[in-house]
Amino acid sequence: MGLSPASQGIERSGHALRLMDQIIQRSPIGVAVIDHDGVFRSVNPSFCQIHGYRQEELLGRRFTLLLPQPEHY
């Protein structure tokens, strides 16, 4: 017995998401996913290299970490 049409759709969606993730992870362009609170949820290796952080240092932290800090005189 084969998969139902709904199950087939879910299977195709999962495959498409895995493929998209592979493309983003291998991209030479830095890519980050930030949630509505400004927190990093995903970063690719190029993004980490550009900004000089490891993935573990960014995930779960706010994007403002990368903004220049104001100078105090």
C-alpha positions in Angstrom: 0.0 0.0 0.0 1.4 3.4 -1.0 1.5 6.7 0.9 -1.6 8.9 1.0 -1.5 12.1 -1.0 -1.1 14.1 2.2 1.8 11.9 3.3 3.4 12.2 -0.1 3.2 16.0 0.1 4.8 16.0 3.6 7.6 13.8 2.3 8.2 16.1 -0.7 8.2 19.1 1.6 10.7 17.5 3.9 13.0 16.7 1.0 12.7 20.3 -0.3 13.6 21.7 3.1 16.6 19.4 3.4 17.8 20.4 -0.1 17.3 24.1 0.7 19.3 23.7 3.9 22.2 22.0 2.0 22.2 24.9 -0.5 22.3 27.5 2.2 25.0 25.7 4.2 27.2 25.5 1.1 26.6 29.0 -0.1 29.6 31.4 -0.4 27.1 34.1 0.6 26.5 34.7 4.4 23.0 33.8 5.4 21.4 34.2 8.8 17.8 33.5 9.9 16.7 35.8 12.7 13.4 35.5 14.5 10.9 38.2 15.4 12.8 39.0 18.6 16.1 39.6 16.7 17.6 36.3 17.8 19.8 34.2 15.5 18.1 30.9 14.7 20.4 29.7 11.9 23.6 30.9 10.4 25.7 29.3 7.6 29.5 28.9 7.7 30.0 31.8 5.3 28.1 34.1 7.7 30.3 33.0 10.6 33.5 33.5 8.6 32.5 37.0 7.5 31.7 38.1 11.0 34.4 36.1 12.8 32.2 34.1 15.1 31.5 30.4 15.5 27.9 29.1 15.0 27.7 28.3 18.7 28.5 31.8 19.6 25.7 33.3 17.5 22.8 30.9 17.8 20.4 32.1 20.5 21.9 35.5 20.7 20.5 38.8 19.4 21.7 40.2 16.1 22.7 43.4 17.8 25.8 41.5 18.9 27.2 42.3 15.5 26.4 46.0 15.5 29.2 48.5 16.3 29.2 49.6 19.9 28.9 53.3 20.5 32.2 54.9 21.6 32.2 56.7 24.9 34.4 59.8 25.2 
